[in-house]
Structure formats: C-alpha cells, structure tokens
C-alpha cells in the first residue's frame, strides 16, 4: 500500500485553499523520483483550527485530522505521515504530536515544521535571497505571527541567521505576543535605510497578512512603517506556501519521516 501523507492545514481562510493546492503540487514535484508513487496525499485541519472554525459555526471541505486517521484505519493502513505545515515548532505542532501519539491502530510519523534543522534555515535564506534580490537598497523585514510558546526565541535566532546572510539590513518582527518588536521602525531608521521590503512569515495570506501586515489600519505593519517616514513594499502576497522551494523543504521532511517506517 502507498504511504498516506496527511498535510495538516493551519489556516481556514478561503484564499488559503489555492495556496495549499499549489504547495501540494510543489511537494509532489520535489520528492525524489523513486518516491513519486510511494505516497498518497490527504488534507486535514489541525484540531485547534477545526475547533476554532466550529466555534464560528463555519463548515469546510477539509476534515479534522481525527476523521482522516479513522478513514485510513478503515482502509487498512498501519502507518501514516502527519506532515505539519507549521513554520516553527510551537503550540500547533505540539498539539499534533499529542494527537499522533494517541493513535494506537495507526502508527503516525511526524513530518517536522518548515524551520526545524539548520539545513532548513540555510535553504530558507536562499529563498529569501531570491525574494530580496530586486530590492538591494531596502531593509528586509520578515513579519511572523509571534507566540507565547516557549519557542518564541526562535524569532530572535531567525533574525540572527538573516543578518549573517544579509547584514544589518535584516529584521524580524511579529504581529502579536513575543518577541517584542515595537522598536523595529526606529532601528531601521537609525540604520540609515529609507525603504523597507516586508516579507510575511506566513504560509498563506490569511487575516494576519491582509489586516496586520499589509492592511490600511493604523496598527498594521504597513501603516507603522509609513508613519515612520519610510517607503514600504510588500512581498509574497499569496503566502510562503505558494513558493516552489518551500515545497522542497517539506518534501525533505516527508522523506525523513518515511525513513522511520520499517
């Protein structure tokens, strides 16, 4: 039997579906040729997303991950790969880990989030370099969600890795929670830059992108940068998941997880 790969969505935004489908195609295309026909792909929501959507009274074509697991058990599968589509190891990934460990009839092997191992960071820097290449005079500001999870220092580490590759023009900010990024506009201004390229650190362009990053509201990152007297450009309007090389990183994580299957 083919190995089921459960791609676990972390956004329920309507516009996210097209990005997710593009991401699946990029993952398929990046898998080693010898493995091309080894997998069958399934989609699901993480339980956190599914619970949030149920609370809003909405319905979706994507099932909750527990429903997919039960379906695979009924089909006779003994193993599956749960591929996290999270960007970092945080609340969502730990919830996925708990769910996978509670499944006795189906051995679930976790595919890691986008940025986990050092190689992931180095590959991501190459992706950022391609995005940034038309903007050599801009400060580079990667804006992510932020978190209260113990993994919040990862954003600080990501900024340090970016500065090793792009110099002091690289910054990382967040929409909410930690790490604090209230002084970034001042830091950019003091560095002498007058232009900023904002790169959303989101898999899909959902509410945080449209409202908190690129929105017209006073609290959005775009508005904050403009108020500081800086010019601003916004990259990756469809989310990082639309980029082919993002699929390449996830394909490697799927291949690594499949190596655990005897």
N, C-alpha and C positions, 0 to 999 in steps of 0.2 A: 504494500500500500504506500501511497505517497505520504510524505510527512506534512501534516497540517501546520500552517503558519497563521496564527491569529494576530492580525495587525490591530493594535488597540488604540482607538482614536481618543484624543484628549480634548477635542472641541466638537461642539454640536452645531456650530454656525452653519447656515445653509451654504454659504460660499466656500466652506471648508471641503465639501464633498469633491469638487473638481480638483482641488489641490491633493486630496488624499488619493484620488484615482491616478493622478499624474505620478504621485510618489510610488504607488504600487508598480506602475509601469517602469519607473526608473529602477526600483529594486529588482524586478524581474530581469531587466536588461543588464544589471550589474552582477548578477550571480554567475559564477563560473559555468561555462558551457556544459561541463559534465554534470552540473547540478540543476540545469534548467528545468528538467522534467521530474525532479525529485520532490518538489513541493506543490501543495495546493493551498491557495490563499483564502482566508476568511477575515471578515471585519467584525469588530465589536466596539462597544463603548466600555470604558472602564466603569466600575461600579460608582465611583464618585461622580462622573459625568452623568451616568444613567439616573442616579438618584436626584441630581440637580434638575435634570430635564423632567422627570416625573413630578417633582415638586412644582414645576411651572405648568404642568398639565399638557406638555407637548408630546408629540409622537415622532418617531424617526424610523427610517428604514434600517438603521443599524441596531442589532440586538445587543443586549447586555452580555458581558463575557461569560457569565454562568450559563446562559442559554446556548451559546456556541459550544461550550465544553460538553454539555449534556447531549447536544446533537452529535458531536464527534464520538462520544462514548457509544451512542446508539448505532453509529455507523461501524463500530468495531475497532476504532483506533485505540492504541495503547500509549502512544506518545504524541506530543504536540509541542510546538514552539510558540510561546507567548512573546511576541515582539513588541516591546514598549516603543511608542512613538514620542515619548517624552524627550526633552532636550537634555535634562540632567537628572541625577538620582535625587528625587525629592519625595513629597507626600504621595504622588500618583504611583511612582514606581514601587514604593514600599507597600502600598495597598495591593498592587498587582502581585508582588512577591507573596503576600499573605494569602491571596486568593489561589495562587498556583500551588502553594504547599498544602492546601486543604482538599485537594482533589486526589482521591485515592485510586479511582479507576482509570485515570488518565495521567500519565507522568508528564508534567508540564516543565519545559526547559525555557528559562527566561532569556530573551534577547535583550541586551543592555541598551540604555538610552543613548542618544546621539553622542554626547561628550562624556565618556567614561574613562577610557585608557589614553595614555599620552599620544598614541598614533591618531586617535580621534581628533585631538586638539590640533595636531600638525596638519591633518587633512582639512580641518575646518579653516585654518589660517590660509590655505591655498584657495579655498572657496571665497573667503573674504577678500583676498588679494584680487581675484577676478572682478568682484563687485566694485572694489575701490579703485581699480586701475584708471577709469575715466575721470577720477576726481583727485589728482595728485596734490592739489593745494587745499583740500578740505581736511578738517579734523574728522575723525571717524568715531561715531558714537553708536555703539551696539546697545540697544534697549531691550531688556527682557522683562519678565513678569515680576521677579522678586519673590521672596519666600520667608516664612517664619521657621521653616525646617532647618535642622542643624547643618544642612548642606549650603547655607547662604554664603559662606566664604568662597564657594566655587566661583561666584561672580568676580570676586577680587582677584582670584587666581587667573580667571579668563582675561581680565584686563592686563595683568602682568604678562601673560603669554602674547596678547596682542601687541603690547608695547615692545616686546622683544622682536617682533616681526615688522612692526610699522613705526616704531619710535614713539615719542611722547605725544604724537597726534592721536593716539588711540585711547578711547574711554569706554567704560561700560556703565550704564545706568539701568534703573528698574522702574516699573510702574508703581509698585507698592511694596510695603514691608521692607525687607533688608536685602542688600546693604544700603545704607543711606546714600543718596545721590543728589542731595539738594544743592550742592555747591558745584556741580559739573559745569554749568554755564560760565560761572566765574573762572573756573580752572581753564576752560577753553579760551576765554577772553584774555586771561593773563598769559597764555601760551603764545599769543600773537595771531591766532587764526581768526579769520573773519567769516569763514564758510564752514558749514558742518554737513556731513553726509550721515543721516540717521539710517541705521540698518536694524530693522526689527528682529529681535531674537525670539521669534515665534514660528511655530511650524506652519500655522495657517493664519491668514489675515482675518481674524475674528474681531470681536468687540474691542479688545485691548488695542489692536492695531488702529482700527478706524476711529475710536474715541480717545484713547490715552496716548497714542503715539502721533498719528497723523491728523487728528481731529482739529476742528476750529475752536473748541472750547478753551477757556482761559488756562486750564490746568494741563492741557496736553503738552507733550514734549515739543511739538512743532511750535506752539504758541510761546512756550517758555524760551526757546532759543531765539525766536523773533523778537521777543521783548528785551532780550539781552543785546539787541542790535546786530545779530549775526544772520547771515544768509543760511537757508536750510534747503536741503534736498532729501527726499525720502526714497529709499531703495526697496526692492523686494516686495512690491505691492500685493503679491499673491502668497506671501509667506515663504519661509525657507524650504518647505516641503515641495515646492514647485521646481527646485533646482536639481538637475540630474545627479550632481555629485553628492548631495545629501542622501539620495537613494543608495549610492555606492557604500557609504558608511554603514547604513542599516543592513545592506546585503552582507557585508562582512560580519556583522553581529549575528545575523541569522545563520551563516555558515559556522561561526564559532559555537553557537548553541546546538546546532545539529551534530557537532562532533561528540556531544555528550550522550547521544543516543546510540546504544550498543547495537 
